[in-house]
Amino acid sequence: MAFALPVWLAVQEELLGHEEADCAAPSCFDEFDDEALFKMFHLTRACIAFITDTVRVRMKSVALKRPALPVDATVMVALNYYAHGVFSADIAQRFGQSQTECLVIISDVSRIIAGMCETFISFPQIREARANVALRIEKLCGIPKVLGVLAPAHFKIRASPYEKDSFRSFVNTFGYTSVVSQIICDSDGNILSVEKCCVGSTIEQEMWESSFKGREMEEDLHGPYWLIGGKGYHLSKHVLTPVSEPANDIEIRFNDAHMRIHNVMRTTLGSMKRRFRCLMQLGFAQEGSLDKKSNIIKTCSVLHNIAKKFSVPPPPVAGKIEPLHPGKQRAVPDEINPEAIKARQELINSIFSIAPSSKDPPSIGITEEDV
C-alpha cells in the first residue's frame, strides 16, 4: 500500500463533514455512462468522485487566480487532458472555455493535486510499514530488506535543435529530448516517492545524491534497508545494483531476482503513461518552467496511486512498453565503497547459493494488468 488506511479515512471524514449540498449536488460527470467515463478519463465513477471531492476540499485553502468554473467542471477539463494529452474541443465548448483558459485550469488543478503528494504518496516511515513492504518484495524476488525500486522516469518533451546548448541538455541516453524525475515504487506498483524534474541528460546518480530521499537513506534515517537500483546508480550502503559481470550461477540467480523486482518499475511507468497520456509528451521545453512539468508528473503520480486504491485497471497496452533507461555514467567513474561490495556479496552468498527447487512454490508476481 502506498499510504496507510488512516490517511484515507481522515480524507473521507473531512469530505463527509462538508455540507450535504456539496456532496449531493449534481455533477457534470453524471451525464456519462460508466463506459464513456472510462474512455474519456481512464478512471471509474467512484474514483473520479473521490478526486473531485478531494480537489474541492483543497480549493478552499488554495488561492486561485480565477475560479472560472464549478469544481466538477474544472476537474473534468483537467482529467480529460491528463488522460489524452490533448485538449478536447467538445469539453472546451461545453464550458465555454478557450484553449488559453483551459491551460490555466490545468495549471491550477495540477498545482492543487501535486500539493497532495504528502497525503497520497507515502514512503514507509514506521517499522511495521517498512517490514510489510520489504516482506512483499522478498516474496516477489527473494531479496530481503528492500523498501522499493529506484529509477529515473523520463518523459518526452519537444526542444528546438536550433538552440544547441539547451537542446543537448534535454537529450537522454535513448537519444530523444526529455525531462526526468526520480521515482520509487513498491512491489505492487504504488508510487512511494517522486522527486525532481531535471533535463533529460541529468546523471541519475547525481540526482539521487542531491535528492531528499537519497540523503535520508544514506544517512540511515530509514534503517538497514536497500532500494533496488539499475546500472546507472552506484552500489552503496542503501542502493542495491546488479552484478555487472556475474562470474557464477549464484550471481546470475541474484541478477535474475534483481531484474524481477526492477521490472516492476518498468511496468508501473508503462501503466502510468497508458492511463495519463499527457506523460507521453509534456510539450515544449520553453512552455513554462520545469516546475510546471514537475506538477504534471506529481499530479499523475498522485492520481495513479488513487486509481490503484480504487482498483481501476489501466487502458489496454498499445505498442511496446519502453524499457527503463540504462543511465548516464559520469565521465570519471567513482570508486565503489568496498563495504558495499562486501555487503552485496554476503547477501548473494547467503540467499542465492542454493538453486531453487522445482518443487518450491512460485514467487508472488504481478502482471501488467495488475499494475
C-alpha positions as CSV (number, residue, x, y, z in Angstrom):
1,M,0.0,0.0,0.0
2,A,1.3,3.4,-0.9
3,F,-0.2,5.1,2.1
4,A,-2.0,3.8,5.3
5,L,-5.7,3.3,5.7
6,P,-6.0,6.0,8.4
7,V,-4.9,8.6,5.7
8,W,-7.8,7.6,3.6
9,L,-10.2,7.6,6.5
10,A,-9.1,11.0,7.5
11,V,-9.6,12.4,4.0
12,Q,-13.0,10.8,3.7
13,E,-14.0,12.1,7.1
14,E,-13.1,15.6,6.1
15,L,-15.1,15.2,2.9
16,L,-18.1,13.7,4.7
17,G,-18.0,16.6,7.1
18,H,-18.9,19.1,4.4
19,E,-22.3,20.4,3.8
20,E,-24.7,17.9,2.4
21,A,-25.4,20.2,-0.5
22,D,-21.8,20.0,-1.6
23,C,-21.8,16.2,-1.8
24,A,-25.3,15.8,-3.1
25,A,-25.1,18.4,-5.9
26,P,-25.4,17.1,-9.5
27,S,-22.1,16.6,-11.2
28,C,-21.3,17.1,-14.9
29,F,-19.8,13.6,-14.8
30,D,-23.4,12.3,-14.3
31,E,-24.1,12.9,-18.0
32,F,-21.8,10.0,-19.0
33,D,-22.3,6.3,-18.5
34,D,-19.6,4.2,-17.0
35,E,-18.1,3.1,-20.3
36,A,-17.9,6.7,-21.6
37,L,-16.4,7.9,-18.4
38,F,-13.5,5.4,-18.6
39,K,-13.0,6.1,-22.3
40,M,-12.8,9.9,-21.6
41,F,-10.9,9.9,-18.3
42,H,-9.4,6.4,-17.9
43,L,-10.9,6.3,-14.4
44,T,-14.1,5.0,-12.8
45,R,-17.0,6.9,-11.4
46,A,-16.2,6.3,-7.8
47,C,-12.5,7.2,-8.4
48,I,-13.5,10.5,-10.2
49,A,-15.9,11.4,-7.4
50,F,-13.2,10.9,-4.8
51,I,-10.8,13.1,-6.8
52,T,-13.4,15.8,-7.3
53,D,-14.3,15.9,-3.6
54,T,-10.7,16.0,-2.6
55,V,-9.9,18.8,-5.0
56,R,-13.0,20.7,-3.7
57,V,-11.6,20.5,-0.2
58,R,-8.1,21.7,-1.2
59,M,-9.5,24.6,-3.3
60,K,-11.0,26.1,-0.2
61,S,-7.5,26.6,1.2
62,V,-5.6,27.4,-2.1
63,A,-5.8,30.8,-3.7
64,L,-6.5,30.6,-7.4
65,K,-6.2,33.4,-9.9
66,R,-9.8,33.0,-11.2
67,P,-12.2,30.2,-10.2
68,A,-13.9,30.3,-13.6
69,L,-15.9,27.1,-13.4
70,P,-17.5,24.9,-10.8
71,V,-15.2,22.4,-9.2
72,D,-16.5,19.3,-11.1
73,A,-16.2,21.1,-14.5
74,T,-12.7,22.2,-13.6
75,V,-11.7,18.7,-12.7
76,M,-13.3,17.3,-15.9
77,V,-11.2,19.7,-18.1
78,A,-8.0,18.6,-16.3
79,L,-8.7,14.9,-16.1
80,N,-9.6,14.7,-19.8
81,Y,-6.3,16.4,-20.6
82,Y,-4.3,14.1,-18.3
83,A,-5.9,11.0,-20.0
84,H,-5.3,12.0,-23.6
85,G,-2.6,14.7,-23.6
86,V,-4.7,16.9,-25.8
87,F,-7.5,19.4,-25.3
88,S,-10.9,18.2,-26.0
89,A,-12.8,20.7,-28.2
90,D,-16.1,19.2,-27.1
91,I,-15.3,19.7,-23.4
92,A,-13.9,23.2,-24.0
93,Q,-17.1,24.2,-25.9
94,R,-19.3,22.6,-23.2
95,F,-17.9,25.0,-20.7
96,G,-17.3,27.9,-23.0
97,Q,-13.5,27.9,-22.4
98,S,-10.8,28.9,-24.9
99,Q,-7.5,26.9,-25.1
100,T,-5.7,29.5,-23.1
101,E,-8.4,29.3,-20.4
102,C,-8.1,25.5,-20.4
103,L,-4.3,25.9,-19.9
104,V,-4.9,28.0,-16.8
105,I,-7.4,25.4,-15.5
106,I,-5.0,22.5,-16.0
107,S,-2.2,24.5,-14.4
108,D,-4.3,25.3,-11.3
109,V,-5.6,21.8,-10.9
110,S,-2.1,20.3,-11.3
111,R,-0.8,22.7,-8.7
112,I,-3.6,21.6,-6.3
113,I,-3.2,17.8,-6.9
114,A,0.6,18.0,-6.8
115,G,0.3,19.6,-3.4
116,M,-1.4,16.4,-2.2
117,C,1.8,14.4,-2.6
118,E,2.5,14.2,1.1
119,T,-1.0,12.7,1.6
120,F,-1.2,10.2,-1.2
121,I,2.5,9.4,-1.9
122,S,4.0,8.0,1.2
123,F,7.4,6.3,1.8
124,P,7.1,3.7,4.7
125,Q,8.1,5.6,7.8
126,I,7.3,3.3,10.7
127,R,9.0,0.0,11.5
128,E,5.9,-2.1,10.8
129,A,5.2,-0.4,7.4
130,R,8.8,-0.9,6.3
131,A,8.7,-4.6,7.3
132,N,5.5,-5.2,5.4
133,V,6.8,-3.5,2.2
134,A,10.1,-5.5,2.5
135,L,8.2,-8.8,3.0
136,R,6.1,-8.3,-0.1
137,I,9.2,-7.6,-2.2
138,E,11.0,-10.6,-0.7
139,K,8.1,-12.8,-1.7
140,L,8.3,-11.5,-5.2
141,C,12.1,-11.8,-5.8
142,G,13.7,-13.4,-2.8
143,I,15.8,-10.4,-1.9
144,P,15.3,-9.4,1.7
145,K,15.4,-5.9,3.3
146,V,14.3,-4.0,0.2
147,L,12.0,-1.0,0.6
148,G,11.4,-0.2,-3.1
149,V,12.6,0.2,-6.7
150,L,14.5,3.4,-7.6
151,A,14.6,4.6,-11.2
152,P,14.7,7.7,-13.3
153,A,11.4,8.3,-15.1
154,H,11.8,10.0,-18.5
155,F,9.0,12.0,-20.1
156,K,9.3,13.3,-23.7
157,I,9.3,17.0,-24.5
158,R,10.0,19.0,-27.6
159,A,13.1,21.1,-27.7
160,S,14.4,23.3,-30.6
161,P,17.6,21.9,-32.2
162,Y,18.4,25.5,-33.2
163,E,19.1,26.2,-29.5
164,K,22.0,23.8,-29.5
165,D,23.2,24.0,-25.8
166,S,19.6,23.8,-24.5
167,F,18.7,21.0,-26.9
168,R,21.7,18.9,-25.9
169,S,20.9,19.3,-22.2
170,F,17.5,17.6,-22.8
171,V,18.8,14.6,-24.8
172,N,18.7,11.4,-22.8
173,T,20.5,8.1,-23.1
174,F,17.9,6.9,-25.6
175,G,18.6,9.9,-27.9
176,Y,15.4,11.8,-27.5
177,T,14.6,15.0,-25.6
178,S,13.0,14.6,-22.2
179,V,12.7,15.7,-18.6
180,V,13.4,13.2,-15.9
181,S,12.1,12.6,-12.4
182,Q,13.3,10.3,-9.7
183,I,10.6,7.8,-8.7
184,I,10.5,5.0,-6.1
185,C,7.7,2.3,-6.2
186,D,6.9,-0.8,-4.2
187,S,6.3,-4.3,-5.5
188,D,2.6,-3.6,-6.2
189,G,3.4,-0.6,-8.4
190,N,2.4,2.1,-5.8
191,I,4.5,5.3,-6.0
192,L,6.3,5.8,-2.8
193,S,8.3,8.9,-3.7
194,V,8.6,11.3,-6.6
195,E,11.2,14.0,-6.7
196,K,12.9,16.4,-9.0
197,C,12.3,17.4,-12.6
198,C,15.5,17.8,-14.4
199,V,16.7,18.0,-18.0
200,G,16.9,14.6,-19.7
201,S,20.7,14.4,-19.7
202,T,20.9,14.6,-15.9
203,I,23.1,11.8,-14.4
204,E,20.8,9.8,-12.2
205,Q,23.4,9.1,-9.6
206,E,23.8,12.9,-9.1
207,M,20.0,13.2,-9.0
208,W,19.9,10.6,-6.3
209,E,22.7,12.2,-4.2
210,S,21.1,15.6,-4.2
211,S,17.5,14.3,-3.6
212,F,15.7,14.4,-0.2
213,K,15.2,10.6,-0.2
214,G,18.7,9.9,-1.2
215,R,20.1,11.9,1.7
216,E,17.6,10.3,4.1
217,M,18.5,6.8,3.0
218,E,22.3,7.3,3.0
219,E,22.0,8.9,6.5
220,D,20.3,5.8,7.8
221,L,17.0,7.6,8.6
222,H,15.1,4.6,7.2
223,G,17.0,1.8,8.8
224,P,19.2,-1.0,7.3
225,Y,17.2,-1.4,4.1
226,W,18.1,-1.3,0.4
227,L,16.5,0.2,-2.6
228,I,16.8,-1.6,-5.9
229,G,18.7,0.5,-8.5
230,G,19.8,-0.1,-12.1
231,K,23.2,0.1,-13.6
232,G,23.1,3.9,-13.7
233,Y,23.4,4.0,-9.9
234,H,26.4,3.2,-7.8
235,L,26.3,0.3,-5.4
236,S,26.1,1.8,-1.9
237,K,25.0,1.0,1.6
238,H,21.4,1.5,0.6
239,V,21.2,1.1,-3.2
240,L,21.5,-2.4,-4.4
241,T,22.6,-2.7,-8.0
242,P,23.1,-5.9,-10.2
243,V,26.5,-7.6,-10.6
244,S,27.9,-6.0,-13.8
245,E,29.8,-9.2,-14.8
246,P,28.4,-12.2,-13.0
247,A,31.1,-14.9,-12.5
248,N,29.0,-17.8,-11.4
249,D,25.5,-19.3,-11.1
250,I,24.9,-17.7,-7.7
251,E,25.5,-14.2,-9.1
252,I,23.3,-15.0,-12.2
253,R,20.5,-16.0,-9.9
254,F,20.9,-12.8,-7.9
255,N,20.8,-10.7,-11.1
256,D,17.7,-12.6,-12.3
257,A,16.0,-11.8,-8.9
258,H,17.1,-8.2,-9.2
259,M,15.7,-7.9,-12.7
260,R,12.4,-9.4,-11.5
261,I,11.8,-6.6,-9.0
262,H,13.4,-3.9,-11.1
263,N,11.0,-4.7,-13.9
264,V,8.1,-3.7,-11.6
265,M,9.1,0.0,-12.2
266,R,9.1,-0.5,-16.0
267,T,5.6,-1.9,-15.8
268,T,4.5,0.8,-13.4
269,L,5.7,3.6,-15.6
270,G,4.1,1.9,-18.6
271,S,0.8,1.8,-16.8
272,M,1.0,5.5,-15.8
273,K,1.8,6.5,-19.4
274,R,-1.1,4.5,-20.7
275,R,-3.6,6.0,-18.2
276,F,-2.2,9.5,-18.4
277,R,-1.1,10.0,-22.0
278,C,-0.1,13.6,-21.3
279,L,3.1,12.0,-19.9
280,M,3.9,10.7,-23.4
281,Q,4.5,14.3,-24.5
282,L,4.9,17.2,-22.0
283,G,5.0,20.0,-24.5
284,F,7.9,22.3,-25.5
285,A,10.9,22.9,-23.3
286,Q,10.1,26.6,-23.3
287,E,6.5,26.1,-22.3
288,G,6.5,27.1,-18.7
289,S,9.2,26.1,-16.2
290,L,10.4,22.7,-15.1
291,D,8.3,23.3,-12.0
292,K,5.1,23.2,-14.1
293,K,6.1,20.0,-15.8
294,S,7.0,18.6,-12.3
295,N,3.5,19.5,-11.2
296,I,2.0,17.4,-14.0
297,I,4.3,14.5,-13.2
298,K,3.5,14.6,-9.5
299,T,-0.2,15.0,-10.3
300,C,-0.2,11.9,-12.4
301,S,1.7,10.0,-9.7
302,V,-1.0,11.0,-7.1
303,L,-3.8,10.0,-9.4
304,H,-2.0,6.7,-10.2
305,N,-2.0,5.8,-6.5
306,I,-5.6,6.8,-6.1
307,A,-6.6,4.8,-9.2
308,K,-4.8,1.8,-7.7
309,K,-6.6,2.3,-4.4
310,F,-9.9,2.1,-6.3
311,S,-8.6,-0.9,-8.3
312,V,-9.1,0.9,-11.6
313,P,-7.4,-1.1,-14.4
314,P,-5.2,0.9,-16.9
315,P,-6.2,1.1,-20.5
316,P,-5.1,-1.7,-22.8
317,V,-1.5,-1.8,-23.9
318,A,-0.9,0.0,-27.2
319,G,2.5,-1.0,-28.6
320,K,5.6,-1.9,-26.6
321,I,6.4,-0.6,-23.2
322,E,9.6,1.4,-23.2
323,P,12.5,-0.2,-21.2
324,L,14.0,1.6,-18.3
325,H,16.8,3.9,-19.2
326,P,20.3,2.4,-18.9
327,G,21.6,5.6,-17.2
328,K,24.2,8.1,-18.0
329,Q,27.6,7.5,-16.4
330,R,29.9,10.1,-15.0
331,A,32.9,10.9,-17.2
332,V,35.2,9.7,-14.4
333,P,33.8,6.7,-12.6
334,D,33.6,7.0,-8.8
335,E,35.3,4.4,-6.6
336,I,32.7,2.0,-5.2
337,N,32.7,1.6,-1.4
338,P,34.3,-1.8,-0.6
339,E,32.0,-2.2,2.4
340,A,29.0,-2.0,0.0
341,I,30.6,-4.6,-2.3
342,K,31.1,-6.9,0.7
343,A,27.5,-6.4,1.9
344,R,26.1,-7.3,-1.5
345,Q,28.3,-10.4,-1.8
346,E,27.3,-11.6,1.6
347,L,23.7,-11.2,0.7
348,I,24.2,-13.1,-2.6
349,N,26.0,-15.9,-0.9
350,S,23.5,-16.3,1.9
351,I,20.3,-16.1,-0.2
352,F,21.3,-17.4,-3.7
353,S,23.9,-20.1,-3.0
354,I,21.3,-22.9,-3.3
355,A,19.4,-23.2,-6.6
356,P,15.6,-23.1,-6.2
357,S,13.9,-26.4,-6.3
358,S,11.3,-27.1,-9.0
359,K,9.0,-28.2,-6.1
360,D,9.2,-24.8,-4.5
361,P,6.0,-22.7,-4.8
362,P,6.2,-20.0,-7.4
363,S,7.0,-16.4,-6.4
364,I,4.2,-14.0,-5.9
365,G,4.5,-11.8,-9.0
366,I,2.5,-9.1,-10.8
367,T,1.4,-8.7,-14.3
368,E,0.9,-5.6,-16.5
369,E,-2.8,-6.0,-15.9
370,D,-2.3,-6.0,-12.1
371,V,-0.2,-2.8,-12.2
